[in-house]
Amino acid sequence: ETGSEDIDILPNGLAFISSGLKYQGLKSFAPDKPGEIFLMDLNEDNPRAVELRISRGFDLASFNPHGISTYVD
């Protein structure tokens, strides 16, 4: 609904997608909805984005993700 802002694809085919970026002065289709992170397994025949649950204690109301990156050790 709010569009994706960035995507990072791991070597194993898992994709992490940040969504819900809002900028002051630009129209937002869901101004009261916090940002989200989705996971998509690109190895599946019909991949679909699944919203990841964010830990308790995290300030979801102000979550406004701009970009995403991963670190593989």
C-alpha positions as CSV (number, residue, x, y, z in Angstrom):
1,E,0.0,0.0,0.0
2,T,2.8,2.4,0.8
3,G,5.3,1.1,-1.7
4,S,8.8,-0.2,-1.1
5,E,11.8,2.1,-0.5
6,D,14.7,-0.3,-0.8
7,I,15.6,-4.0,-1.2
8,D,18.6,-6.1,-0.3
9,I,19.0,-9.6,-1.7
10,L,21.2,-12.1,0.1
11,P,23.3,-14.7,-1.8
12,N,20.8,-17.4,-0.7
13,G,17.9,-15.7,-2.4
14,L,16.2,-14.1,0.6
15,A,15.2,-10.5,0.0
16,F,14.6,-7.9,2.7
17,I,12.3,-5.0,1.6
18,S,11.8,-1.7,3.5
19,S,8.5,0.0,3.1
20,G,6.6,3.0,4.3
21,L,9.1,5.9,3.9
22,K,7.4,9.3,4.4
23,Y,8.8,12.7,3.6
24,Q,7.3,15.9,4.9
25,G,5.5,17.7,2.1
26,L,5.1,14.6,-0.1
27,K,1.7,12.8,-0.4
28,S,1.5,9.6,1.6
29,F,-1.1,6.9,0.8
30,A,-1.0,5.7,4.4
31,P,0.2,8.6,6.6
32,D,-0.8,7.0,9.9
33,K,0.7,3.6,9.1
34,P,4.3,2.9,10.4
35,G,7.0,1.6,8.2
36,E,7.5,-2.1,7.7
37,I,10.2,-4.7,6.8
38,F,9.2,-7.6,4.5
39,L,10.9,-10.8,3.7
40,M,10.6,-12.6,0.3
41,D,12.2,-15.9,-0.6
42,L,13.1,-15.7,-4.3
43,N,13.7,-19.4,-4.5
44,E,10.0,-20.2,-4.2
45,D,8.0,-20.8,-7.4
46,N,5.6,-18.0,-6.4
47,P,7.5,-15.7,-4.1
48,R,5.4,-13.3,-1.9
49,A,6.4,-10.6,0.5
50,V,5.7,-11.5,4.2
51,E,5.7,-8.8,6.8
52,L,8.3,-9.4,9.5
53,R,7.3,-8.9,13.1
54,I,9.3,-6.2,14.9
55,S,10.4,-6.8,18.5
56,R,8.4,-5.4,21.5
57,G,9.9,-2.2,22.9
58,F,10.7,-0.9,19.4
59,D,9.0,2.5,18.6
60,L,6.9,1.4,15.7
61,A,4.9,4.6,15.6
62,S,8.0,6.6,14.4
63,F,9.5,3.8,12.2
64,N,10.2,5.4,8.9
65,P,12.7,3.2,7.1
66,H,14.9,4.8,4.5
67,G,17.0,2.1,2.9
68,I,18.1,-1.3,4.1
69,S,21.3,-3.3,4.1
70,T,22.4,-6.6,5.5
71,Y,25.7,-7.9,6.8
72,V,26.6,-11.6,6.2
73,D,29.4,-13.0,8.4
